[in-house]
């Protein structure tokens, strides 16, 4: 009778240990997956923000260059017209 009780107790302890190990492994895997997903999302957001900032900077630079070119052309035309009018 005592042998049966010892065998049952040992089996219960083994089952409990296996269940605890499985639960710990599952929790660790879930935590790792969540951390990887969060890191990927953060990297994607950072890349998108950098691309948007670069596009905005390029657009601003192009607009400034166009405005400067137009102003220079207008000034040159006005100066040429004034000089021609003064000479004539």
Number of C-alpha atoms within 10 A of each C-alpha: 5 7 8 9 10 11 11 12 12 12 12 12 12 12 12 12 12 12 12 12 12 12 12 12 12 12 12 12 12 12 12 12 12 12 12 12 12 12 12 12 12 12 12 12 12 12 12 12 12 12 12 12 12 12 12 12 12 12 12 12 12 12 12 12 12 12 12 12 12 12 12 12 12 12 12 12 12 12 12 12 12 12 11 10 9 8 7 6
